Amino acid sequence: MRKASLAVCVCLLIVVSSGIANASSPIVISQVYGGGGNAGATLKNDFVELFNRGATAVSVEGWSVQYASSAGSTWDKIALTGSIEPGQYYLVAAAAGATGTVNLPAAEASGTLNFSATTGKIALVSSGTLLSGTCPSEAVDLVGYGTASCAETATAPALSNTTGLVRAGNGCTDSDNNSADFSTAPPSPRNGSTPRNVCPAGAVSPTPTPAPTPSPTPVPAPPVSVPTIGTAPLLFPHFAQGGGYQTSFTFTNVSSTAATIALDLFSQNGTVIGTTAIPVAAQGTSRFAMTGATAAIGWARASFSPAVDLLGSEVIQRFSPAGVLLAESSMPSAPPDTILRLPAFERDGFGTGVAILNPGTASASVTLTLRSNAGTVAGASSLNLSASSQTARFVSELFPALGNFEGTLEISSSSGLAAFALRQNFLSGAFSAVAVSPSPSETYFSPRAGIARRIVDEINRTQTTLDIAIYSFTRDEIADAVIAANSRGVAVRIVADTSQSDGIGSDIARLEAAGVPLKKTIGGNGGIMHNKYAIFDGRIMVTGSYNWSTAAEENNDENAVFIRAGSTISAFQSAFNALWNSR
């Protein structure tokens, strides 16, 4: 009965898509050593070292490191637990040999696998299921060394009892070519207590890891640019039209200015399949209903001009062949963020589904973590979403061995995502859906509250636009992140106070020299430009008394608030645009 009901629901929200094998992940294999305890070796054990190249922590609970011989198709594993913070190493201890004089540092995971000291295959897998075949495609990361039958592009060099493989950049480099990324060196195992090595902004490529040769490399969908008109667009991560379904959109303009909405409809791979202009009066409401009998599934984006305070919702309805309404669900637009959480209920004839949208212009690495009601990790998985693409799955598809479960699904990403959650009664066919919302705000109080690091993290996640109005700017790591964002194509604009721009330690001159668009100004009535806020991709902003300075970070009593409320961001965006255009 469950399968029959699921087939009905597929057209509404859940589309069976290709497997998540080979999904890109910030976690990579950073060292491999197979000579532990052999003749001439100093270390007693073989080991594999993992490293988090990304900007967010990644749970590896339920993951595994797997090994096969050079030409073998039989794999064995070591189970992993816990999580890996950005810039952190994770040591996996393997079998010990008969000789050697030095113990490994404390390992985060251990097992009895015996790696070849010269040639073999090591895979990082986002589950505990054993791989099969000589060149599987399910690995998050794979290293073939020596004369191995499988590798990313080309094999890494052969090893010896006294040499291991070391990834370039202390783990930060990943060109998806084992030969180019690894070199041989004396083994030097690092673990979770080793000082962090946070990769520089822009070092981590968001493109998906290609399947190990000889599998073909998937081609990502071309990016779709985000319009610059109006404020941040409203996002609807799912629609269904035709085949018994109809979707309609309703927009309410709560401002005193009339506007025009550009409603863009996309397929799941990000291709534009329709665009409609919808006028909406001041304080008025407009509705648009999709038409067409051919089944179409995808996502929608509503941009508007001029910048107004706009509310948006959609209704998805399911009809019988005779035209009788069987079920419907309405949802507001979904705000994007890098961490989203939704209830997961898989029991008593109910199931949970989720549609996940990457609205950005770069691929996003996505980690999915299931937590029980007690907060313990019940499963982890990962996938890659190319620019402007959407996927939709049931939780039971993402975690096939789950069984009955009640808890939370956490979605974390390298860039902002939007999502809808669906709850389906498989016995009756009834369903309901809701936009997955991030926490509305975060509040920090300095000194030493980590505000600078939090700002840098948000800059590193920014994909399209970064607007900054700041009084004092002397914090170098924030300036470095802004310069890196500008270099990777983010549209940066900075308004700075003239009196502070040439002060001791100011980063304004360095930002100008790096080509960052910047204006120095005084207050509108002859005073100072005392604003302190930034808007990241129109999805989140920070404001408060906190200057971007060392004094504010380390000495002063200051505050910073990160806000995701659309109406507040819209008001600040309008104020910034007026400030930029008038100075």
Disulfide bonds with the S-S distance in Angstrom:
Cys135-Cys150 2.13
Cys172-Cys199 2.08
